[in-house]
C-alpha cells in the first residue's frame, strides 16, 4: 500500500489537475497551480526526486484525473504460467502494460501478449480487477487499476519484444524473481486458484 505522504500528494495532484481543467476563474487556477506545486514538493522531498522532474510529470497530466489502467494476461500451460522478463529491471512479470486509447481491455491485453511474448492469444475470462494502492507494490506516482485476464494461446511462438528479453513458462512453486512493481507472488498464487476454479467469480477490490 502507498505511504500516507504519497496518498496525500496524489490526492492533491488529482484535485489540482481537475480544477485546472474545469475552473474558468483565473484566481482559482492560481490556487490550483499552488496546490499542484505543494503536491510536487511533497513527492520530491519524500521520494528524493528532483522537483523539476516531479513538476514536469504533474504538469503533463491534463483533463479530469482518473486512475490509469494496467492490463495483464494469465496464460497457462498445464501447471505453469507464462512470464516475460522486462528489459527495464531484468525481472519477470505477466505480459501486459498500459491499455491504449481505442482498445477495449481484452483487445489491449491480447496486443500486449503478442508484443511482449510472441504468442497470439484470445482473452476468455476476466479473473481479477485490483486497485494497485490496496496491494503491497512499491510506491507509484499514478493511481492504477490492474485488470487480469485469462488468455488462451491460439498461435505464435516464444519471442522477446522491444521491452522484454525473455519468455518462459514457470511452475507455481518455481517462480523467478518478480518485478514487484508489476506483479506480486500472492497475485500469481491467486490467479492459479482462479484458473483451477473456473466457477469462481472474478476478484475485485
C-alpha positions, -999 to 999 in steps of 0.1 A, spaced: 0 0 0 11 36 -6 26 55 23 3 83 36 25 110 22 22 96 -13 -16 91 -9 -19 128 1 4 140 -27 -16 121 -54 -49 134 -40 -37 170 -41 -24 165 -76 -57 150 -87 -76 179 -72 -53 204 -89 -55 186 -123 -93 185 -123 -95 221 -110 -72 234 -137 -92 216 -163 -127 229 -154 -123 261 -134 -130 293 -155 -117 316 -128 -81 327 -132 -77 332 -95 -89 297 -88 -64 285 -114 -36 302 -95 -48 284 -64 -48 250 -82 -13 257 -95 -2 263 -59 -18 230 -48 0 212 -76 33 227 -66 27 216 -30 20 181 -42 52 181 -63 72 194 -33 58 166 -11 67 139 -36 101 154 -44 111 156 -8 98 122 3 109 103 -28 142 120 -32 135 131 -68 143 164 -84 115 189 -80 117 199 -117 112 162 -127 82 157 -105 67 191 -116 71 182 -152 54 148 -146 24 165 -129 21 193 -155 19 167 -183 -12 152 -166 -43 170 -181 -81 166 -181 -102 151 -153 -80 130 -131 -88 92 -132 -68 60 -125 -47 46 -152 -54 10 -165 -28 -17 -165 -39 -50 -182 -21 -83 -175 -25 -118 -191 -25 -151 -172 -16 -177 -198 -13 -212 -185 2 -244 -199 -6 -273 -177 6 -263 -142 28 -235 -155 22 -198 -162 37 -176 -189 61 -148 -177 82 -123 -196 115 -107 -185 115 -69 -185 145 -52 -200 139 -22 -177 147 -41 -145 157 -76 -156 129 -91 -136 99 -113 -146 62 -104 -148 30 -114 -166 28 -100 -201 9 -67 -202 10 -30 -198 -10 2 -202 -43 0 -221 -42 22 -252 -70 46 -262 -95 30 -286 -86 -5 -274 -111 -25 -252 -94 -41 -222 -95 -75 -238 -80 -61 -271 -53 -43 -251 -42 -74 -232 -41 -96 -263 -20 -70 -281 4 -68 -251 9 -106 -250 18 -106 -287 42 -77 -284 60 -90 -253 59 -128 -257 54 -136 -294 23 -156 -286 -11 -150 -303 -39 -153 -277 -75 -147 -271 -89 -133 -238 -115 -157 -224 -122 -145 -189 -117 -116 -165 -100 -131 -135 -94 -101 -112 -96 -63 -110 -74 -48 -84 -67 -13 -71 -29 -12 -70 -29 10 -40 -45 -17 -19 -17 -42 -26 19 -41 -13 35 -29 -46 63 -4 -45 50 32 -45 40 47 -78 30 83 -86 -1 72 -105 -33 57 -92 -36 24 -111 -63 -2 -117 -49 -37 -126 -70 -60 -148 -60 -96 -151 -74 -117 -180 -72 -155 -186 -59 -158 -221 -55 -189 -243 -28 -194 -269 -40 -196 -305 -7 -194 -323 27 -178 -325 60 -188 -308 80 -175 -279 98 -143 -289 110 -113 -269 98 -79 -278 110 -43 -276 105 -42 -239 113 -78 -230 144 -101 -231 130 -134 -220 98 -156 -225 92 -188 -205 66 -208 -186 72 -214 -148 56 -237 -123 38 -221 -93 65 -234 -69 94 -223 -91 88 -187 -100 118 -165 -109 125 -131 -92 94 -110 -100 91 -73 -110 72 -63 -79 61 -30 -93 41 -50 -119 31 -83 -102 32 -98 -67 37 -135 -58 4 -135 -39 -14 -123 -71 1 -151 -91 -9 -176 -65 -44 -162 -66 -45 -165 -104 -36 -201 -101 -65 -206 -77 -89 -188 -100 -76 -208 -130 -83 -241 -112 -118 -229 -102 -134 -216 -133 -168 -214 -114 -154 -187 -91 -163 -151 -99 -136 -125 -106 -117 -110 -77 -121 -72 -72 -112 -46 -46 
